[in-house]
Amino acid sequence: MSTDRNIAVEFKNVTKAFGEKRVLNDVSFHVEQGQALCLLGRSGTGKSVTLKIIMALMRPDLGEVWVDRDNVVGLGERGLSTVRRKLGYLFQDAALFDSLTLYENLALPLQRLTKKSKSQIDDMTLQVLAEVGLSTDGAKYPSALSGGMRKRAGLARALVLEPKILLADEPSSGLDRITASEIDELLLRRKREHGTSLIVVTHDVHGARRIADRVAVLDKGNLVAFGSVEEVTQSGNDIARRLITE
């Protein structure tokens, strides 16, 4: 069992390979409850795989993956279902159902995964829409939303089940700087007001410097730096230093 009750997510010596390609090589890091970790690295360095392993959508070849107090490696479907209820996932493309309105997209997981009444579902859905600045857009279909609105909508759906831990895959990709900063602020507010732990995969160094309590830099499957922004800025690893200061 993970010995530190304040740990939200912890990787212990995690290795994952696809054929001959080792995308994670003996990787260890942790995220404390209520803190934000940004995962940086060039494309193909294992960042999105890391999120999928936390969700147990992929299994590591070696190592332990702790979410709260559960090692998800080896858990059966019932145990995984319980763990996943603690997790929200903001997909890179927002992953909304095109045939459902924004309101229906958010209400669906509450209808399927909880025993809440219709009025409770209405209240929670409207509250989350308001939180991300889409309170007047619930009747719209995803096709009617701008890129920034889709990101907000994806974030709203990730938050509607009130996860303790939010995983975000490139939340600012494809957005202009102002809109990206607004998404950053929504993430920070969620952490500040709800104590939500954040794990954010990003290429946006500006956003990472704003959001992160800790930064983890992956390169060719190896964790080459882990620490505060200041610590990684002074890292002895050239790639890590360049990624956080570019």
N, C-alpha and C positions, 0 to 999 in steps of 0.2 A: 504493500500500500504506500502511496505517496505520503511522506512523513510531514509535509508542511501543509497545514489546512488553508493557508493563504494562496496556494497555487491554483490557478484556474486551469491552465494547460501546461503539460510538461512532456517534452520528448527526452527519452533516455536511450542514447546509443541506437538511433533509428537508421536503418539501412533499407533502401528500396531500389530495385533494379528492374529494368525492362530488357530482357535478353542480356546482351553484353553491356548495355548502357546503365551505369549506376547513377541514378538521379539524386539519391540522398546517400551519403556515406558517413555512417557513425555520427549522426547529428544529435546534439543535446542542447536544449534551451528550455526556458520556462517563462510563463507569463503569470504575474501575480494578479489576484482578483482585483478588479477595478482599475487595472492598468491597460495601456495600449502598447502593443508590439507591432512594428512595421517590418515586413520582410522585403528586403531589397535584393536585387541581383539581376544580371542580364537574362534575356529570354532563354528558356530551356534549362534553368538552373535548379528546378525543383520546387519553386515557390507555390504554384497552384497544386502540385502533388501534395505538398505539406498540408494544405487546407483539406484536401480530399481524405487524407489519412486521419486528420482530426475528426472528420465527420464519419469515419469508418466506411467511406465509399471505396477506399482502397485499403489493403492490409500491408503493413511493412513486412519485409523479409526477416528482419531482426529488430530487436529493441522493444521498448515499452512506450505506450502513448497514454498519458493520464489526462482525463478530462474530469475536473473536480476531483472526486475521490475514486474514480473508476478507471482501471486500465482497460481501454477499449479493445486491445489486442486479445483475442480469444473469447470475447463476450458473444453470447448468442443473440438472436434477433430481439428477444424480449428485453435483454439488458441494453442493447444498442438503442432500442426505441426510447427507453428511459433517458439515456445519455443525450440522444439527439434532441429531446425536448428542451434541454438546457442551451441548445445551440441555435443561432440564427445565421443564415447564409445569404449574403448579398452577392448574387452572380454578376459576372462582368457584363452580361447582356440584359440584366434585370429579370429575365426568365418569367415573364408574365404570360398568362393565357390570353391569346388575342381575342377569343370568342367571349370573354367575360369583361364586364366593366371593371374599372379600378376598384370600386367598392366590392364587387363580387370576388375579385382576386384576393382581397384581404380577408373577406369573410369566410372563404372556403376552408382554410386550415383551422379556423376556430370551429366551424361546423363539423369538420371531420375528426378533429383531434381533441376536442373538449366537450364537456356536457353543459356548456353555458346556454342560457336562454337566448331567444332571438333579441330581446331588448339589451341583454348584456353584450351580445355580439355587435349589435348596432353601436352601442356606446364605445366599445373598444376600438372598432373600426374607424369611427369618426374621430376618436381621440388621436389615433396614430396618424390619420390623414392630416389632421390639424398640426401635429407635431412636425411633419415634414413639409408643411406649407401647401398642402393639396386639398384643403377642406372643401373647396368649391368644385373639385374635379372628380368626385366619386362616380358620377354617371358617365364619364368618358371611357372610351375603349383605348387600349394601349396604342393603337395606330394614330390616335389623335394627340398623343403626347409628344412633346419635344424630347430631345436627348436628355436634357437635364431633368425634366419631369419624369422620364422613365427611370432614371437613377433614383430619384426620390421615391417613386412608386415601389421600386424593387427594395429599397431600404425599408419602406413602410411594411411591406409584406414580410421581410426578415424580422421585423420588430414586433409584429402583431401578437405573437405568442409569448412575448415578454422574456426573451432568452437572457440567461446570465452571461453568455459569451456570444459575441457577434464576430463572424468571419466575413471579411469583405475582400473580394477579388477585383482588384483594379477599379475602385469606386469612382475615380476621376478620369478614367480613360475616355477619350473622345470628347471631353468637355473643355470649354474655354476656361481661362484662369479664374474668372469671377464665379462661374457656376461651380467649378471644382472647389473653390474656397468655401462656397455655401455648403457643399456636401461634407467637407472637412468639419465645418462648424456643427452640422447636425450630428456627426459622429462624436465630436468632443462633448456636445451637450448631453448626449445619451450616456456617455461615460461619467460625466460630472453629476448629472441629476439622478441617474438610476444605478450607478456603480457597475455598469456593464463593462466587462472585459472585452477588449478589441484586439483582433489579429487581422492586420491589413496588409495584403499583397499590393505593392504599388511600384510604379516607375516614377512617380511624382515626388521628387526629392523635397520640393517646397512643402508639399502636404505632409510628408513623413517628418520633416523637422518640426512641423506644427503639432502633429498628433502624438508622436511617439514618446512614451516613457523609456522604451528600450527599442533598439534597432538590431535586427539580425541580418547579416549579409551572407548570402549563399553564392558560391561560385564553383561550377563544375561538380555540384553535389556536396561540396564541403562547406561547413559553417566557418567562414574565415574571419568573422568579427561578430561580437555580441556585447551590447552595453548601451549606455546612454548615447544620445547624439554627440555630445562632447567627447566621450570616450572613443566612439567610432571615428570621429573626425581626426583624432590623434593616433588612430590605429597604425600599427606597423605594416599592415597589409595594404598594398598600393591600390588594389581594386576596390576594397572597402572604403578607403579614404576618398578616392575619386568619385565613387557612387554617391556618397553623402554630401560632397561639397560641390558637385557639378552644377 
